[in-house]
């Protein structure tokens, strides 16, 4: 693997990490990868585990999340006729709640105990490990900004494949290190989020990784709001200030460029397991 850049954990530890390029997969790998990642999630700034809605940035995140939840469910419904759904890395359970309200049989995994407890308060009973579902099959499995967090990537992909029905659908959302905002902010790009993000994907890497399990990439969808939110955080990391105007224009420029290249700040990948 080839050295790509140095960056740091801007939100928790301030430690320095390196990103290395796997040229065969066209994927970046965080080095070193801590054996125990739990302390790196122990922060009120980690909003997907807390439902925080106090700061201005929190309020933007929560508002956009409500729109995204509906869009995510629409994508799921467009690509599967089944009704049994597993959400891996379910956080505080908001996507599962929306799916349940629309007639889905919902199941979820969330290892973070704080987030799992929040989901329980909403009436959802999430498992803490994927192995708890080893004897079940699902019509659709979703991972919304989760695959970049999982250790032992190849092993996890095999587990996901084993849980999918034949012709089952896998839907994955991850940041895209080839987006304009990533290339613009470089080591300050908030979506590198080391060391919590262990892997940094491109379209090529997603396709190649899942082909090994006979899971084929069918379609991608943009996550246009991510460019603005990530740029806002990146501006703060780069300058120490929330430069809303600068962040807006970088996010806008990223999305405009992506209309031609399809290299959005984050992408949703729809994959299907072969018969």
Backbone as numpy.savetxt, mean C-alpha at the origin, in Angstrom:
# Nx Ny Nz CAx CAy CAz Cx Cy Cz
22.75 -6.63 -6.54 21.92 -5.44 -6.54 22.80 -4.18 -6.54
22.30 -3.12 -7.12 23.05 -1.89 -7.30 22.51 -0.80 -6.37
23.41 -0.06 -5.76 23.00 1.06 -4.89 22.17 2.07 -5.68
21.07 2.53 -5.07 20.18 3.49 -5.74 20.22 4.86 -5.05
19.93 4.89 -3.74 20.07 6.13 -2.98 20.00 5.85 -1.49
20.40 6.87 -0.70 20.24 6.83 0.75 19.05 7.69 1.14
18.30 7.23 2.11 17.20 8.02 2.65 17.10 7.72 4.14
16.16 8.36 4.82 16.05 8.10 6.25 14.61 7.96 6.69
14.45 7.40 7.86 13.14 7.29 8.49 12.79 8.68 9.03
12.04 9.44 8.24 11.74 10.82 8.60 10.72 10.92 9.74
9.90 9.88 9.92 8.76 10.04 10.83 8.96 9.47 12.23
9.90 8.53 12.41 10.03 7.90 13.73 11.46 7.95 14.26
12.38 7.20 13.65 13.70 6.98 14.26 14.79 7.91 13.75
14.60 8.52 12.57 15.62 9.35 11.91 16.84 8.53 11.47
16.76 7.22 11.49 17.88 6.37 11.05 18.03 6.41 9.54
19.26 6.19 9.09 19.58 6.19 7.66 19.48 4.77 7.11
18.87 4.65 5.92 18.78 3.37 5.22 19.18 3.57 3.76
19.54 2.47 3.12 19.87 2.51 1.70 18.81 1.77 0.90
18.61 2.21 -0.34 17.76 1.49 -1.28 18.66 0.92 -2.37
18.48 -0.37 -2.64 19.26 -1.05 -3.66 18.33 -1.54 -4.77
18.80 -1.42 -6.00 17.98 -1.76 -7.16 18.22 -3.21 -7.58
17.17 -4.01 -7.56 17.18 -5.34 -8.16 16.84 -5.15 -9.63
17.86 -5.18 -10.48 17.67 -4.83 -11.90 16.82 -5.86 -12.63
16.85 -7.11 -12.21 16.04 -8.14 -12.87 14.55 -7.90 -12.65
14.19 -7.53 -11.42 12.79 -7.30 -11.10 12.37 -5.84 -11.29
13.33 -4.95 -11.43 13.05 -3.51 -11.48 12.33 -3.09 -10.20
12.98 -3.41 -9.07 12.40 -3.17 -7.74 13.50 -2.69 -6.80
13.15 -1.75 -5.93 14.10 -1.30 -4.92 13.89 -2.08 -3.62
14.99 -2.34 -2.93 14.96 -3.10 -1.68 15.61 -2.27 -0.59
14.92 -2.12 0.54 15.46 -1.39 1.69 16.54 -2.21 2.38
17.66 -1.57 2.66 18.76 -2.22 3.37 19.28 -1.28 4.46
19.57 -1.79 5.68 19.22 -3.12 6.15 17.73 -3.18 6.50
17.21 -4.40 6.66 15.83 -4.59 7.06 15.80 -5.05 8.52
15.34 -4.20 9.43 15.36 -4.56 10.86 14.59 -5.85 11.14
15.12 -6.65 12.06 14.45 -7.90 12.43 13.13 -7.62 13.13
13.09 -6.59 13.94 11.86 -6.22 14.63 11.41 -4.84 14.16
10.34 -4.82 13.39 9.85 -3.55 12.82 8.83 -2.86 13.72
8.36 -3.54 14.74 7.28 -2.98 15.57 7.59 -1.58 16.11
8.80 -1.31 16.61 9.07 0.04 17.14 8.93 1.13 16.08
9.11 0.79 14.82 9.04 1.78 13.74 7.60 2.16 13.39
6.65 1.40 13.91 5.23 1.72 13.72 4.65 2.42 14.94
5.44 2.55 15.99 4.95 3.08 17.25 5.01 4.61 17.23
4.05 5.18 16.50 4.02 6.63 16.36 2.60 7.09 16.08
2.21 8.19 16.70 0.89 8.76 16.42 0.82 9.29 15.00
1.98 9.48 14.37 2.02 9.97 12.99 1.64 8.89 12.00
1.63 7.61 12.48 1.27 6.53 11.56 -0.25 6.42 11.52
-0.84 7.20 10.63 -2.26 7.50 10.67 -3.15 6.30 10.36
-2.69 5.36 9.53 -3.54 4.23 9.16 -3.77 3.28 10.33
-3.02 3.44 11.42 -3.20 2.61 12.61 -3.94 3.34 13.72
-4.25 4.63 13.53 -4.79 5.40 14.64 -6.13 6.09 14.36
-6.51 6.23 13.09 -7.70 7.02 12.73 -7.57 8.48 13.16
-6.34 8.96 13.29 -6.11 10.33 13.75 -6.81 11.34 12.83
-7.41 12.36 13.45 -8.12 13.39 12.68 -7.96 14.75 13.34
-6.74 15.02 13.79 -6.50 16.25 14.55 -5.84 17.35 13.71
-4.74 17.03 13.04 -4.03 18.05 12.27 -4.72 18.29 10.93
-4.31 19.36 10.25 -4.87 19.68 8.94 -4.57 18.56 7.94
-3.33 18.03 8.00 -2.95 16.93 7.10 -3.80 15.69 7.40
-4.04 15.41 8.69 -4.91 14.29 9.07 -6.29 14.44 8.44
-6.84 15.65 8.51 -8.18 15.89 7.99 -8.23 15.69 6.47
-7.17 16.13 5.78 -7.08 15.88 4.34 -7.08 14.38 4.07
-6.24 13.67 4.83 -6.12 12.22 4.66 -7.47 11.53 4.86
-8.17 11.88 5.93 -9.44 11.22 6.24 -10.51 11.56 5.20
-10.52 12.77 4.70 -11.50 13.16 3.68 -11.27 12.39 2.38
-10.00 12.32 1.99 -9.66 11.60 0.75 -9.93 10.11 0.92
-9.69 9.60 2.14 -9.90 8.17 2.39 -11.34 7.76 2.11
-12.29 8.61 2.49 -13.70 8.29 2.26 -14.01 8.14 0.77
-13.41 9.01 -0.04 -13.60 8.91 -1.50 -12.93 7.65 -2.02
-11.70 7.39 -1.54 -10.95 6.23 -2.01 -11.63 4.92 -1.66
-12.28 4.86 -0.50 -12.95 3.62 -0.09 -14.03 3.23 -1.11
-14.79 4.20 -1.57 -15.82 3.92 -2.57 -15.20 3.50 -3.90
-14.12 4.17 -4.28 -13.44 3.81 -5.53 -12.85 2.41 -5.47
-12.28 2.06 -4.33 -11.70 0.72 -4.16 -12.76 -0.36 -4.29
-13.91 -0.14 -3.62 -14.97 -1.14 -3.69 -15.50 -1.27 -5.12
-15.59 -0.16 -5.83 -16.05 -0.20 -7.22 -15.11 -1.04 -8.08
-13.81 -0.90 -7.87 -12.84 -1.70 -8.62 -13.01 -3.18 -8.29
-13.18 -3.49 -7.02 -13.40 -4.89 -6.61 -14.63 -5.45 -7.30
-15.73 -4.71 -7.27 -16.98 -5.19 -7.85 -16.90 -5.33 -9.37
-16.06 -4.52 -9.99 -15.91 -4.60 -11.46 -15.12 -5.83 -11.90
-14.38 -6.44 -10.97 -13.46 -7.50 -11.38 -13.71 -8.85 -10.73
-14.79 -9.00 -10.01 -15.10 -10.31 -9.46 -16.61 -10.46 -9.27
-17.09 -11.66 -9.48 -18.51 -11.94 -9.28 -18.76 -12.64 -7.95
-17.67 -13.02 -7.26 -17.80 -13.69 -5.97 -18.14 -12.70 -4.87
-18.29 -13.22 -3.66 -18.68 -12.36 -2.54 -17.82 -12.55 -1.29
-16.84 -13.47 -1.34 -16.02 -13.72 -0.16 -14.69 -12.98 -0.31
-14.45 -12.04 0.60 -13.32 -11.10 0.49 -12.42 -11.20 1.70
-11.11 -11.15 1.44 -10.11 -11.06 2.50 -9.28 -9.81 2.29
-9.22 -8.96 3.30 -8.40 -7.75 3.25 -7.18 -7.97 4.14
-6.01 -7.96 3.54 -4.76 -8.20 4.26 -4.15 -6.85 4.63
-3.84 -6.69 5.92 -3.38 -5.38 6.40 -4.55 -4.43 6.47
-5.59 -4.86 7.13 -6.87 -4.15 7.11 -6.87 -2.86 7.92
-5.80 -2.59 8.67 -5.74 -1.36 9.46 -6.87 -1.30 10.47
-7.57 -0.19 10.51 -8.68 -0.03 11.46 -10.01 -0.49 10.87
-9.97 -1.10 9.69 -11.14 -1.82 9.17 -12.11 -1.05 8.31
-11.79 0.16 7.91 -12.78 0.98 7.20 -13.17 0.41 5.84
-12.22 -0.16 5.11 -12.58 -0.76 3.81 -13.50 -1.95 4.00
-13.22 -2.78 5.00 -14.08 -3.94 5.26 -15.49 -3.51 5.66
-15.61 -2.42 6.40 -16.94 -1.92 6.76 -17.74 -1.53 5.53
-17.11 -0.82 4.60 -17.78 -0.41 3.37 -18.18 -1.64 2.56
-17.28 -2.62 2.47 -17.59 -3.84 1.72 -18.74 -4.61 2.37
-18.72 -4.70 3.69 -19.77 -5.41 4.42 -21.13 -4.75 4.21
-21.14 -3.43 4.23 -22.39 -2.69 4.01 -22.95 -2.92 2.61
-22.09 -3.37 1.70 -22.52 -3.62 0.32 -22.64 -5.10 0.01
-22.82 -5.91 1.05 -23.18 -7.31 0.85 -22.05 -8.30 0.76
-20.83 -7.89 1.05 -19.69 -8.80 0.98 -19.53 -9.58 2.27
-19.07 -10.82 2.15 -18.67 -11.62 3.31 -17.21 -11.25 3.58
-16.96 -10.53 4.66 -15.65 -9.91 4.86 -14.81 -10.63 5.91
-13.53 -10.70 5.64 -12.54 -11.24 6.55 -11.32 -10.33 6.47
-10.56 -10.25 7.57 -9.41 -9.36 7.54 -8.28 -9.83 8.42
-7.07 -9.37 8.06 -5.86 -9.63 8.84 -5.22 -8.29 9.18
-4.90 -8.08 10.45 -4.18 -6.88 10.86 -3.30 -7.22 12.06
-1.98 -7.29 11.85 -1.09 -7.67 12.95 -0.88 -6.59 14.01
-1.06 -5.33 13.65 -0.86 -4.26 14.62 -2.00 -4.25 15.63
-1.67 -4.44 16.89 -2.70 -4.61 17.91 -3.53 -3.35 18.13
-2.89 -2.19 18.01 -3.63 -0.93 18.18 -4.68 -0.78 17.09
-4.28 -1.01 15.83 -5.22 -0.90 14.72 -6.29 -1.98 14.81
-5.87 -3.19 15.18 -6.81 -4.30 15.33 -7.87 -3.97 16.38
-7.44 -3.34 17.46 -8.38 -2.94 18.51 -9.37 -1.90 18.03
-8.92 -0.95 17.21 -9.82 0.05 16.62 -10.87 -0.63 15.75
-10.45 -1.63 14.96 -11.38 -2.36 14.10 -12.40 -3.12 14.94
-11.95 -3.68 16.05 -12.85 -4.42 16.95 -13.93 -3.49 17.51
-13.57 -2.25 17.80 -14.54 -1.27 18.30 -15.63 -0.98 17.26
-15.30 -1.23 15.99 -16.25 -1.02 14.90 -17.04 -2.29 14.57
-16.84 -3.34 15.37 -17.59 -4.58 15.16 -16.92 -5.58 14.24
-15.67 -5.34 13.90 -14.93 -6.26 13.04 -13.95 -7.07 13.87
-13.89 -8.36 13.61 -12.99 -9.24 14.35 -11.92 -9.74 13.39
-10.79 -9.08 13.42 -9.70 -9.37 12.49 -8.72 -10.37 13.09
-8.18 -11.22 12.24 -7.10 -12.11 12.65 -5.80 -11.30 12.67
-4.79 -11.87 13.33 -3.51 -11.17 13.40 -2.46 -11.76 12.45
-2.70 -12.98 11.96 -1.75 -13.60 11.02 -2.50 -14.26 9.87
-1.88 -14.27 8.71 -2.49 -14.85 7.50 -2.73 -16.34 7.66
-1.89 -17.01 8.44 -1.98 -18.46 8.61 -3.31 -18.89 9.22
-4.01 -17.99 9.90 -5.31 -18.33 10.49 -6.36 -18.66 9.44
-6.07 -18.32 8.17 -7.01 -18.60 7.08 -6.51 -19.71 6.16
-5.55 -20.51 6.62 -4.87 -21.46 5.74 -5.79 -22.51 5.14
-6.96 -22.76 5.75 -7.88 -23.78 5.22 -9.04 -23.16 4.43
-8.93 -21.88 4.13 -10.02 -21.20 3.42 -9.57 -20.72 2.04
-10.56 -20.41 1.19 -10.32 -19.84 -0.12 -11.19 -18.59 -0.28
-10.68 -17.63 -1.04 -11.38 -16.36 -1.20 -11.53 -16.00 -2.67
-12.66 -15.36 -2.98 -12.89 -14.90 -4.36 -12.01 -13.71 -4.70
-11.76 -12.88 -3.69 -10.92 -11.70 -3.91 -10.11 -11.42 -2.64
-8.84 -11.10 -2.84 -7.96 -10.69 -1.75 -7.44 -9.30 -2.09
-7.52 -8.41 -1.11 -7.06 -7.03 -1.32 -5.91 -6.70 -0.37
-4.97 -5.92 -0.87 -3.87 -5.39 -0.05 -3.70 -3.92 -0.44
-4.24 -3.04 0.39 -4.19 -1.60 0.11 -2.97 -1.01 0.80
-1.92 -0.74 0.05 -0.66 -0.22 0.58 -0.15 -1.11 1.73
-0.03 -2.39 1.42 0.40 -3.38 2.41 1.58 -4.21 1.91
1.60 -4.56 0.63 2.63 -5.47 0.12 4.04 -4.93 0.37
4.19 -3.62 0.35 5.51 -3.01 0.58 6.00 -3.20 2.01
5.09 -3.61 2.92 5.44 -3.77 4.33 5.83 -5.20 4.71
5.47 -6.19 3.91 5.57 -7.58 4.37 6.99 -8.11 4.23
7.50 -8.75 5.28 8.80 -9.42 5.14 8.64 -10.72 4.34
9.75 -11.31 3.94 9.72 -12.59 3.20 8.74 -12.52 2.04
9.01 -11.62 1.12 8.06 -11.28 0.06 7.64 -12.49 -0.78
8.58 -13.28 -1.23 8.25 -14.43 -2.08 7.35 -15.42 -1.34
7.66 -15.65 -0.08 6.85 -16.55 0.74 5.43 -16.01 0.92
5.31 -14.72 1.13 3.99 -14.11 1.31 3.15 -14.21 0.03
3.80 -14.03 -1.11 3.08 -14.14 -2.39 2.56 -15.56 -2.59
3.34 -16.55 -2.19 2.89 -17.95 -2.27 1.66 -18.17 -1.38
1.69 -17.61 -0.19 0.56 -17.75 0.73 -0.70 -17.12 0.15
-0.55 -15.96 -0.46 -1.70 -15.29 -1.08 -2.26 -16.15 -2.21
-1.39 -16.71 -3.01 -1.82 -17.56 -4.11 -2.61 -18.76 -3.60
-2.14 -19.37 -2.51 -2.82 -20.54 -1.95 -4.19 -20.21 -1.39
-4.41 -18.96 -1.02 -5.70 -18.56 -0.45 -6.72 -18.15 -1.51
-6.27 -17.99 -2.75 -7.16 -17.54 -3.82 -7.87 -18.71 -4.48
-9.17 -18.53 -4.74 -9.89 -19.48 -5.57 -9.30 -19.48 -6.98
-9.51 -20.59 -7.71 -9.16 -20.58 -9.13 -9.97 -19.47 -9.80
-9.34 -18.70 -10.65 -9.94 -17.50 -11.25 -10.16 -16.40 -10.22
-9.58 -16.54 -9.03 -9.73 -15.52 -8.00 -8.99 -14.24 -8.37
-9.40 -13.16 -7.76 -8.84 -11.85 -8.08 -8.02 -11.31 -6.92
-6.84 -10.79 -7.25 -5.96 -10.18 -6.27 -5.81 -8.70 -6.63
-6.08 -7.83 -5.68 -6.01 -6.38 -5.94 -5.03 -5.76 -4.97
-4.02 -5.11 -5.53 -2.90 -4.60 -4.74 -2.66 -3.13 -5.07
-2.55 -2.30 -4.04 -2.17 -0.90 -4.22 -0.81 -0.68 -3.57
0.12 -0.10 -4.33 1.46 0.18 -3.81 1.98 1.49 -4.40
2.92 2.15 -3.71 3.57 3.32 -4.30 4.41 2.92 -5.51
4.67 3.89 -6.36 5.42 3.65 -7.60 6.67 4.54 -7.61
7.84 3.93 -7.43 9.06 4.72 -7.34 9.49 5.33 -8.68
8.73 5.02 -9.74 9.04 5.60 -11.05 8.15 6.80 -11.38
7.34 7.22 -10.43 6.47 8.38 -10.64 7.29 9.66 -10.65
6.71 10.72 -11.19 7.41 12.01 -11.24 7.71 12.53 -9.83
6.74 12.42 -8.91 6.98 12.95 -7.56 8.11 12.20 -6.86
8.24 10.89 -7.12 9.35 10.12 -6.54 10.69 10.61 -7.10
10.74 10.81 -8.41 11.97 11.26 -9.05 12.31 12.70 -8.65
11.28 13.51 -8.38 11.49 14.90 -7.99 12.05 15.01 -6.57
11.42 14.29 -5.63 11.81 14.44 -4.22 12.98 13.56 -3.83
13.26 12.52 -4.60 14.41 11.63 -4.35 14.38 11.11 -2.91
15.45 11.37 -2.14 15.54 10.81 -0.78 14.53 11.39 0.18
13.85 12.47 -0.20 12.81 13.05 0.66 11.41 12.54 0.30
11.31 11.67 -0.68 10.00 11.16 -1.11 9.35 10.38 0.03
8.22 10.85 0.49 7.59 10.28 1.69 7.18 8.83 1.51
6.90 8.41 0.29 6.42 7.03 0.07 7.55 6.01 0.12
8.81 6.43 0.23 9.86 5.45 0.53 9.66 4.91 1.94
9.30 5.79 2.87 8.87 5.44 4.23 9.68 4.29 4.84
11.00 4.38 4.73 11.85 3.33 5.30 11.85 3.42 6.83
12.05 2.30 7.54 12.17 0.93 7.02 10.84 0.19 6.96
9.74 0.90 7.22 8.43 0.23 7.18 8.15 -0.31 5.78
8.56 0.43 4.75 8.45 -0.07 3.38 9.75 -0.81 3.05
9.63 -2.11 2.94 10.79 -2.96 2.69 11.09 -3.08 1.20
10.05 -2.95 0.38 10.15 -3.12 -1.07 9.49 -1.92 -1.76
10.01 -1.57 -2.92 9.52 -0.40 -3.65 9.32 -0.84 -5.10
8.05 -0.89 -5.52 7.68 -1.61 -6.74 7.54 -0.71 -7.96
7.71 -1.36 -9.11 7.37 -0.80 -10.41 6.33 -1.74 -11.04
5.78 -1.34 -12.17 4.83 -2.22 -12.88 5.51 -3.53 -13.28
6.77 -3.44 -13.70 7.51 -4.64 -14.09 7.67 -5.61 -12.93
8.01 -5.10 -11.78 8.24 -5.98 -10.63 6.96 -6.68 -10.19
5.85 -5.96 -10.16 4.58 -6.60 -9.78 4.24 -7.72 -10.75
4.37 -7.45 -12.02 4.06 -8.46 -13.04 4.95 -9.69 -12.89
6.25 -9.49 -12.74 7.19 -10.62 -12.66 7.03 -11.42 -11.38
6.83 -10.74 -10.26 6.71 -11.43 -8.98 5.51 -12.38 -8.94
4.39 -11.94 -9.52 3.18 -12.75 -9.44 3.07 -13.76 -10.57
3.77 -13.54 -11.67 3.80 -14.53 -12.74 4.34 -15.86 -12.25
5.25 -15.81 -11.28 5.84 -17.04 -10.73 4.79 -17.93 -10.07
3.67 -17.35 -9.68 2.57 -18.11 -9.06 1.38 -18.25 -10.01
1.63 -18.06 -11.29 0.57 -18.13 -12.31 -0.56 -17.15 -12.02
-0.19 -15.98 -11.53 -1.14 -14.89 -11.31 -0.77 -13.78 -12.28
-1.71 -13.45 -13.16 -1.41 -12.55 -14.26 -1.98 -11.15 -14.01
-1.20 -10.15 -14.39 -1.65 -8.77 -14.29 -2.66 -8.46 -15.39
-3.84 -7.98 -14.99 -4.91 -7.68 -15.94 -5.02 -6.19 -16.25
-4.91 -5.37 -15.20 -5.23 -3.95 -15.38 -4.62 -3.15 -14.24
-4.33 -1.87 -14.51 -3.91 -0.96 -13.45 -4.86 0.24 -13.39
-4.98 0.78 -12.19 -5.78 1.99 -11.96 -4.91 3.02 -11.23
-5.07 4.30 -11.54 -4.29 5.33 -10.83 -4.90 5.67 -9.47
-4.04 6.11 -8.56 -4.49 6.68 -7.29 -4.04 8.15 -7.31
-4.86 8.99 -7.92 -4.43 10.37 -8.22 -4.25 11.22 -6.96
-4.99 10.93 -5.90 -4.86 11.72 -4.68 -3.50 11.50 -4.01
-2.92 10.32 -4.21 -1.66 10.01 -3.53 -0.55 10.99 -3.89
-0.51 11.44 -5.14 0.54 12.37 -5.55 0.51 13.64 -4.71
-0.68 14.13 -4.39 -0.82 15.37 -3.60 -0.45 15.13 -2.13
-0.96 14.04 -1.57 -0.71 13.74 -0.16 0.77 13.44 0.07
1.35 12.62 -0.80 2.77 12.27 -0.66 3.65 13.49 -0.87
3.28 14.34 -1.82 4.06 15.56 -2.05 4.00 16.49 -0.84
2.85 16.54 -0.19 2.71 17.38 1.01 3.65 16.91 2.12
3.69 15.60 2.35 4.60 15.05 3.35 6.06 15.24 2.93
6.32 15.04 1.63 7.69 15.17 1.13 8.22 16.59 1.28
7.35 17.57 1.05 7.75 18.96 1.25 8.15 19.20 2.71
7.39 18.63 3.62 7.70 18.79 5.05 9.05 18.16 5.38
9.30 16.96 4.83 10.58 16.30 5.08 11.74 17.08 4.47
11.50 17.68 3.32 12.57 18.37 2.60 12.87 19.75 3.17
11.83 20.47 3.55 12.02 21.88 3.94 11.71 22.16 5.41
11.05 21.21 6.08 10.63 21.44 7.46 9.34 22.21 7.57
8.73 22.52 6.42 7.47 23.28 6.41 6.45 22.59 5.52
5.17 22.84 5.79 4.11 22.30 4.94 3.83 23.30 3.82
4.53 23.14 2.74 4.39 24.04 1.60 3.23 23.57 0.72
2.03 23.98 1.08 0.84 23.46 0.42 0.82 23.78 -1.08
1.21 24.97 -1.43 1.15 25.37 -2.84 2.17 24.59 -3.66
3.40 24.51 -3.16 4.43 23.75 -3.86 4.03 22.29 -4.00
3.51 21.72 -2.91 3.09 20.31 -2.94 1.96 20.09 -3.94
1.02 21.02 -3.97 -0.09 20.89 -4.92 0.41 20.85 -6.35
1.33 21.74 -6.69 1.79 21.81 -8.08 2.69 20.62 -8.46
3.45 20.11 -7.51 4.23 18.89 -7.81 3.30 17.70 -7.99
2.28 17.59 -7.12 1.30 16.52 -7.28 0.55 16.62 -8.59
0.17 17.85 -8.95 -0.54 18.07 -10.21 0.36 17.70 -11.41
1.60 18.14 -11.34 2.53 17.84 -12.44 2.76 16.34 -12.57
2.84 15.66 -11.43 3.03 14.21 -11.44 1.87 13.51 -12.12
0.65 13.93 -11.78 -0.54 13.31 -12.39 -0.65 13.63 -13.88
-0.31 14.86 -14.27 -0.38 15.23 -15.69 0.61 14.38 -16.51
1.82 14.24 -15.99 2.81 13.41 -16.68 2.35 11.95 -16.75
1.69 11.50 -15.69 1.26 10.10 -15.63 0.12 9.79 -16.58
-0.64 10.80 -17.02 -1.67 10.55 -18.03 -1.06 9.95 -19.29
0.19 10.33 -19.56 0.87 9.81 -20.75 1.66 8.53 -20.44
2.32 8.50 -19.27 3.24 7.39 -18.97 2.61 6.28 -18.13
1.49 6.58 -17.46 0.84 5.70 -16.50 1.71 5.45 -15.26
2.70 6.31 -15.03 3.55 6.18 -13.85 3.03 7.09 -12.74
1.86 6.74 -12.20 1.25 7.52 -11.12 2.00 7.30 -9.80
1.80 8.21 -8.86 2.47 8.12 -7.57 2.19 6.79 -6.89
0.96 6.33 -6.97 0.59 4.98 -6.53 -0.32 4.37 -7.59
-0.24 3.05 -7.71 -1.06 2.33 -8.67 -1.80 1.20 -7.99
-3.00 0.93 -8.48 -3.76 -0.25 -8.07 -3.60 -1.29 -9.17
-3.16 -2.48 -8.79 -2.96 -3.57 -9.76 -4.06 -4.61 -9.56
-4.71 -4.98 -10.65 -5.70 -6.06 -10.61 -5.07 -7.27 -11.28
-4.99 -8.37 -10.52 -4.37 -9.60 -11.01 -5.35 -10.75 -10.88
-5.19 -11.76 -11.72 -6.11 -12.90 -11.70 -5.31 -14.20 -11.67
-5.75 -15.12 -10.84 -5.11 -16.44 -10.75 -5.59 -17.32 -11.90
-4.64 -17.93 -12.56 -4.97 -18.81 -13.69 -5.70 -20.05 -13.22
-6.50 -20.62 -14.11 -7.24 -21.86 -13.77 -6.26 -23.02 -13.61
